Amino acid sequence: MPPRYQSICLAAFVLLCVTSAANGDDAEAALDPIETHPNIQLINQENCGKNEYMFGYAEDRKPIIMQYPWMVQLRHPFQNPEYVPCNGLLINKNYVLTTNCVDWNDDVSVTLGDYRTDLTRDCEPRDQESHFCLDPVQIIPVSEHTQKDQLVLARLSVPAYIGRRNHIEAACLPTSPEQRDRIYPSYILTGWKESGKDAKFLQRAMLDLIPRQECQEEMDRYPYGDVDEKNVTEAIVCVRNVADPSRSPRCNDYQPGAVVQVVEKTSNRYIAHGIQTGISYCSKPERFIRIAHYMQWILDTIKP
């Protein structure tokens, strides 16, 4: 081959190699570690985050039965079944997200599909029915648990009745980069409360975001708590139920493990964004574990 053709071929080969390498780098950069995780198919399945009352009932009123079917209760078998010491979030048929609100060295059970803790079956008028009742709750022991920081992932000993009972469903988790990065100005809080006449009912409140720097300044002024508790990192979302008389309750004494979530307009599904770490009693900002910060750990940990 003449020398000039050898030079042309060599130049073309080098250009092809460079172009292929660049395309490979772009493709690798485009692969999101969460969306391409091998366990991604274990969450956000089928009817996750679906709420048939989404459009008929404003978020600032109290919930009714069959709303928020991903909310669960955790307690020890010896505890009063009407009292909820610990809230949790059902993320698929095998796992619940919660925090350190029970003694994990003791037996722990999870109650799914409940609304009012002092009734064996939840019943109330609905649409044209004067006495609409749900199926009984499902109570499942926890077989094992894993913890990272204050977030706990508890595995159920038998699968939840997702898809078999209409009052037990999983929540959606923030999986896309947009869902994980977005910070919302307000959130929907759901869970059972510590005390009061409505503590036996699943409750809901609208909460407003507290910017991270403002939350840190408030926590710095708070006279109690250790360094870790007062440190507002990227793994924490701070919110507050503003002093608005039209909202009930004005002070959130929800038990730990309560959930903040938002409605994604494009899919009309609820996406869970935070797990409550403690009770503020209105003395400091409400602090929630930011689920998006732990998505890699959640997917690395869960099993079929």
C-alpha positions as CSV (number, residue, x, y, z in Angstrom):
1,M,0.0,0.0,0.0
2,P,1.4,3.4,-0.9
3,P,2.6,5.5,2.1
4,R,-0.1,8.2,1.7
5,Y,-2.9,5.6,1.9
6,Q,-1.3,4.1,5.0
7,S,-1.4,7.5,6.6
8,I,-5.0,8.0,5.7
9,C,-6.0,4.6,7.1
10,L,-4.0,5.2,10.3
11,A,-5.7,8.6,10.8
12,A,-9.1,7.1,10.2
13,F,-8.4,4.3,12.7
14,V,-7.3,6.7,15.4
15,L,-10.4,8.9,14.8
16,L,-12.6,5.8,15.0
17,C,-11.0,4.8,18.3
18,V,-11.3,8.2,19.8
19,T,-14.9,8.5,18.8
20,S,-15.8,5.1,20.2
21,A,-14.0,5.8,23.5
22,A,-15.9,9.1,23.8
23,N,-19.2,7.5,23.0
24,G,-18.5,4.8,25.6
25,D,-17.7,7.5,28.2
26,D,-21.0,9.3,27.4
27,A,-22.9,6.1,27.7
28,E,-21.3,5.2,31.0
29,A,-22.0,8.7,32.3
30,A,-25.7,8.4,31.2
31,L,-26.2,5.2,33.3
32,D,-27.8,6.2,36.6
33,P,-26.6,3.9,39.4
34,I,-30.1,3.8,40.9
35,E,-32.2,3.4,37.8
36,T,-29.8,0.7,36.5
37,H,-29.4,-1.1,39.8
38,P,-30.1,-4.9,39.6
39,N,-32.6,-4.6,42.4
40,I,-34.6,-1.7,41.0
41,Q,-37.3,-4.1,39.9
42,L,-38.0,-4.9,43.6
43,I,-39.5,-1.5,44.3
44,N,-42.0,0.9,42.7
45,Q,-44.1,-2.1,41.4
46,E,-47.6,-2.0,39.9
47,N,-49.8,0.1,42.1
48,C,-47.2,1.7,44.3
49,G,-48.2,5.1,45.7
50,K,-51.8,4.8,44.3
51,N,-54.5,6.5,46.3
52,E,-58.1,6.3,44.9
53,Y,-59.1,9.3,47.0
54,M,-56.3,11.5,45.6
55,F,-58.6,14.0,43.8
56,G,-61.7,13.9,46.0
57,Y,-60.3,14.9,49.3
58,A,-58.0,17.8,50.1
59,E,-54.7,17.0,51.8
60,D,-55.4,19.3,54.7
61,R,-58.3,17.3,56.0
62,K,-58.1,14.1,58.0
63,P,-57.7,10.9,56.0
64,I,-60.3,8.2,55.6
65,I,-60.0,4.4,55.4
66,M,-58.1,3.0,52.5
67,Q,-56.0,6.1,52.1
68,Y,-52.2,5.8,52.4
69,P,-52.3,2.0,52.5
70,W,-48.5,1.9,52.8
71,M,-48.5,3.2,56.3
72,V,-47.7,0.5,58.9
73,Q,-47.3,0.2,62.7
74,L,-44.4,-1.4,64.5
75,R,-44.7,-2.6,68.1
76,H,-43.7,-5.4,70.4
77,P,-46.2,-8.2,70.9
78,F,-46.6,-7.4,74.6
79,Q,-47.6,-3.8,73.9
80,N,-51.2,-2.4,73.8
81,P,-52.4,-2.9,70.2
82,E,-54.3,0.4,70.4
83,Y,-51.0,2.3,71.0
84,V,-48.6,3.0,68.1
85,P,-45.1,3.5,69.4
86,C,-43.5,3.4,65.9
87,N,-44.7,4.2,62.4
88,G,-43.3,2.7,59.2
89,L,-43.4,2.7,55.4
90,L,-44.2,-0.4,53.3
91,I,-41.9,-0.3,50.2
92,N,-42.6,-3.7,48.8
93,K,-44.1,-7.1,49.8
94,N,-41.0,-7.9,52.0
95,Y,-39.6,-4.7,53.5
96,V,-40.6,-1.8,55.7
97,L,-38.6,1.4,56.2
98,T,-38.6,2.9,59.7
99,T,-36.2,4.3,62.4
100,N,-35.1,3.4,65.9
101,C,-38.4,3.5,67.7
102,V,-38.6,-0.1,68.9
103,D,-36.0,-2.4,70.6
104,W,-34.6,-4.4,67.8
105,N,-33.2,-6.9,70.2
106,D,-36.7,-8.0,71.1
107,D,-39.6,-9.4,69.0
108,V,-41.1,-6.8,66.7
109,S,-44.3,-7.2,64.7
110,V,-45.7,-5.1,61.8
111,T,-49.4,-4.3,61.4
112,L,-50.4,-3.5,57.8
113,G,-53.7,-2.2,56.4
114,D,-54.9,-0.5,59.6
115,Y,-56.6,2.9,60.1
116,R,-58.2,2.9,63.5
117,T,-56.3,0.9,66.1
118,D,-59.2,0.3,68.5
119,L,-61.3,-1.5,66.0
120,T,-60.9,-5.1,64.8
121,R,-62.2,-4.1,61.4
122,D,-62.3,-0.5,60.0
123,C,-65.8,0.5,58.9
124,E,-67.4,3.8,57.8
125,P,-69.9,5.1,55.3
126,R,-68.5,5.4,51.8
127,D,-70.2,6.6,48.6
128,Q,-73.6,4.9,48.6
129,E,-72.8,2.3,51.2
130,S,-73.8,3.1,54.8
131,H,-71.5,0.5,56.3
132,F,-68.4,-0.2,54.2
133,C,-65.8,-2.4,55.9
134,L,-62.2,-3.3,55.1
135,D,-60.7,-6.7,55.4
136,P,-58.9,-7.4,58.7
137,V,-55.3,-6.2,59.2
138,Q,-52.3,-8.3,58.5
139,I,-49.8,-8.7,61.4
140,I,-46.4,-10.0,60.5
141,P,-43.2,-10.5,62.6
142,V,-40.0,-8.9,61.6
143,S,-37.4,-11.6,60.6
144,E,-34.3,-9.4,60.4
145,H,-33.4,-5.8,60.1
146,T,-30.5,-3.7,58.8
147,Q,-29.6,-0.1,59.9
148,K,-27.6,2.7,58.3
149,D,-27.4,5.9,60.4
150,Q,-30.9,6.3,61.8
151,L,-32.7,4.6,58.9
152,V,-33.9,0.9,59.5
153,L,-34.8,-1.5,56.8
154,A,-36.9,-4.4,58.3
155,R,-37.7,-7.6,56.5
156,L,-41.1,-9.3,57.0
157,S,-41.1,-13.0,57.9
158,V,-43.9,-13.6,55.3
159,P,-44.9,-11.4,52.3
160,A,-47.4,-8.6,52.7
161,Y,-50.8,-9.0,51.0
162,I,-50.0,-6.4,48.3
163,G,-52.4,-6.8,45.4
164,R,-54.6,-9.2,47.3
165,R,-56.1,-6.6,49.7
166,N,-57.0,-3.1,48.5
167,H,-56.0,-1.5,51.8
168,I,-52.4,-2.8,51.7
169,E,-50.1,-1.3,49.0
170,A,-46.5,-0.2,48.8
171,A,-45.3,3.4,48.5
172,C,-43.2,4.7,45.6
173,L,-39.6,5.7,46.3
174,P,-37.6,8.4,44.6
175,T,-35.6,6.6,41.9
176,S,-35.0,9.0,39.0
177,P,-32.3,11.7,39.4
178,E,-35.1,14.4,39.2
179,Q,-37.1,12.7,42.0
180,R,-34.0,12.3,44.2
181,D,-32.6,15.8,43.7
182,R,-35.8,17.8,44.0
183,I,-36.6,19.6,47.3
184,Y,-40.3,20.5,47.6
185,P,-41.7,23.6,49.4
186,S,-44.3,21.5,51.2
187,Y,-45.0,17.8,52.1
188,I,-47.8,15.6,53.3
189,L,-47.2,14.0,56.6
190,T,-49.0,10.7,57.5
191,G,-48.8,8.5,60.6
192,W,-50.2,7.8,64.0
193,K,-49.7,10.2,66.9
194,E,-48.3,9.7,70.4
195,S,-51.4,10.9,72.4
196,G,-54.7,12.7,72.2
197,K,-58.2,11.8,71.3
198,D,-57.3,11.2,67.7
199,A,-54.2,9.1,68.4
200,K,-56.0,5.9,67.5
201,F,-56.7,7.2,63.9
202,L,-54.2,7.5,61.0
203,Q,-53.5,11.2,60.8
204,R,-52.3,13.6,58.2
205,A,-50.9,17.2,58.2
206,M,-49.4,19.6,55.6
207,L,-45.9,20.6,56.4
208,D,-43.7,23.4,55.0
209,L,-40.0,23.0,54.2
210,I,-37.5,24.8,56.3
211,P,-34.4,25.6,54.3
212,R,-31.4,23.7,55.4
213,Q,-29.3,26.7,56.6
214,E,-32.3,28.1,58.5
215,C,-32.9,24.7,60.1
216,Q,-29.3,24.4,61.1
217,E,-29.4,27.9,62.8
218,E,-32.5,26.8,64.7
219,M,-30.9,23.6,65.8
220,D,-27.8,25.4,66.9
221,R,-30.0,27.6,69.2
222,Y,-31.8,24.5,70.6
223,P,-30.4,23.9,74.1
224,Y,-30.8,20.1,74.1
225,G,-29.5,17.2,72.0
226,D,-26.1,15.9,71.1
227,V,-23.9,17.0,68.2
228,D,-25.3,14.4,65.7
229,E,-28.9,15.3,66.4
230,K,-28.2,19.0,65.9
231,N,-26.2,18.6,62.7
232,V,-28.4,19.2,59.7
233,T,-26.7,17.3,56.8
234,E,-27.8,16.6,53.3
235,A,-29.4,13.4,54.6
236,I,-32.0,15.4,56.6
237,V,-35.2,17.3,55.5
238,C,-36.5,19.8,58.0
239,V,-40.2,20.8,58.0
240,R,-42.7,22.5,60.2
241,N,-46.5,22.6,60.5
242,V,-46.9,26.4,60.3
243,A,-49.1,28.2,62.9
244,D,-52.2,28.1,60.7
245,P,-55.5,27.6,62.7
246,S,-57.1,26.0,59.7
247,R,-54.6,23.1,59.9
248,S,-55.0,20.3,62.4
249,P,-53.0,19.5,64.4
250,R,-50.9,22.7,64.7
251,C,-48.3,20.9,66.7
252,N,-47.0,17.5,65.4
253,D,-46.6,14.9,68.1
254,Y,-46.5,12.1,65.5
255,Q,-44.6,9.1,66.5
256,P,-41.2,8.4,65.0
257,G,-41.3,6.6,61.6
258,A,-44.1,8.9,60.3
259,V,-43.7,9.6,56.6
260,V,-43.5,12.8,54.5
261,Q,-44.5,12.4,50.8
262,V,-45.5,14.3,47.7
263,V,-47.8,13.7,44.8
264,E,-45.9,13.4,41.5
265,K,-48.2,15.2,39.0
266,T,-47.0,13.3,35.9
267,S,-47.9,9.9,37.4
268,N,-50.5,10.9,40.0
269,R,-48.6,8.7,42.5
270,Y,-47.4,9.4,46.0
271,I,-43.6,9.3,46.4
272,A,-42.2,9.0,49.9
273,H,-39.4,11.4,50.7
274,G,-38.7,11.2,54.5
275,I,-38.9,9.1,57.7
276,Q,-39.4,11.0,60.9
277,T,-36.6,10.6,63.5
278,G,-38.2,11.8,66.7
279,I,-40.8,14.1,68.2
280,S,-40.2,17.8,68.4
281,Y,-43.2,18.8,70.5
282,C,-43.1,22.1,68.6
283,S,-39.8,23.1,70.3
284,K,-37.6,22.6,67.2
285,P,-38.0,21.7,63.5
286,E,-39.3,18.3,62.6
287,R,-36.4,16.3,61.2
288,F,-36.9,13.6,58.6
289,I,-34.4,11.1,57.1
290,R,-34.1,11.9,53.4
291,I,-34.9,8.7,51.6
292,A,-33.2,9.8,48.4
293,H,-29.9,10.0,50.2
294,Y,-30.1,6.3,51.1
295,M,-31.5,4.8,47.8
296,Q,-28.2,3.1,46.9
297,W,-28.0,1.5,50.4
298,I,-31.7,0.4,50.2
299,L,-31.2,-1.3,46.8
300,D,-27.9,-2.9,47.8
301,T,-29.6,-4.3,50.9
302,I,-33.0,-5.6,49.8
303,K,-33.4,-9.2,48.6
304,P,-36.2,-10.9,46.6
